[in-house]
């Protein structure tokens, strides 16, 4: 309204680009965030408001802590990432701050994976 530029940073997930078993609602919602980010980037671009998103891989937080309490699940989480480990919140934050900063002044409508190589491909 005031004619000032701004930035919105949405939070999606690697599951905004792919799917995983037994997670239909989560996967659909994260795909929706990717689409919403594109739409908002397109519609708000002329106003000087940039809209981008971050798509983490599995990141250890209080919400996901249950995954790491079971050795088999923790090994599965490791194995889906090319870097053979899960992420930490401190590794996601810098991308969020970058997208909110003037350093990203020519970026809008994109979702940036910070996923330890989850989306790079599957190890066979």
N, C-alpha and C positions, 0 to 999 in steps of 0.2 A: 504494500500500500504506500509505503514511504519512498518507493523508488530506489531502495538500497539493495545491493546484491546480497545473496544469502546462500546457505548450503543446508541440505537435508541429507542425512546419511541413514539409510535403512539397514536393517540387519536381516540377512537371508541365511543361507546355509549351502554347503556343497550339495545338499539335497534339493536345492533350487534349480539345479542343472541336471540331476540324475535321479534315480530312485533307489530305494532299499526295501527289503522285505518287511512286511508287517508295519509299515509306517505311512499308510495312505493319506491320512489327514495332515500329518506333519509335512510330507512331501508336497502335497497340493498347496498348502499354505505358503511354503517357501518358494514354490514356483510362482505363486501369485505375487509375492514380494518382488521377484525379479521383473515380472511384467508390469507391476505398478511403478517400479523404479523407472523403467523405460518410458511408460506413459507420462509420468510426472515430469521426467527430464525433458520430454518433447513439449509438453504443454507449458511448462514454467520457464523454459529456456529464454524466451524473449523478455521475460521479466527480470532476468539476472539471477534467478534462483536456480541453483544447480541441485540435482537430485541423483545420488549414487547409492550403492549398497555394498556391503561386505558379505562374503559367503565363506564363513569358517568351515573347516573340517571339524571332526570331533574335538571339542575343547573341554579341558577339565575345569569344571565349575561346581558350585554346590548342587546345581540342578542335575549334572551328569555324574556326580560322585559315585552313584550306585554301580556304574559300569566298571569302575576301577577297584571295587571291593571283591570282585569275582575274577580269579586268575584267568580263566578261560575267556571271559568277556574282554578283559584287558588285553589279552593276546590278539583277539579278533580286532579290537580297535586299532592296535598297533599295525596289524597286517594290512588294513585297508588303505593305509597312507604310505606313499612311496618313501617317505622319510622314516618309516617304521617306528613312529611314535605319535602320540596325540599332541594337540596344541595346548598352550596355556593362554589364559586371558591376556597376559602381558604381551603376547605376540600378535594379538588381534587389534589391540588398542591403537598402535601406531598407524595402521591403515585407516582407521576411523578418523583419527586426528588429521591425517594427510588429506583425506577426501573433504573434510570440513574446512581445510585451510585454503589460503590464496594460492598455494603451490599447485592445487588441482583446479585452477581457474578455467581451464578449457576442457574439463571433463563433466559430462552429464549423461544420465540415462544408462550408466554401466554398473555392472555388479562385478566386483573384484574378488576372485577366490583367494583366500589365505588358508590353505587347506592341506599343507604338508604333502602335496602331490596326489591327493585322493583322486582328483579329476584327470590326472595325467594318464591314467590307465590302470589296468589290473595286473598285478604280478601273477604269473602262472607257474 
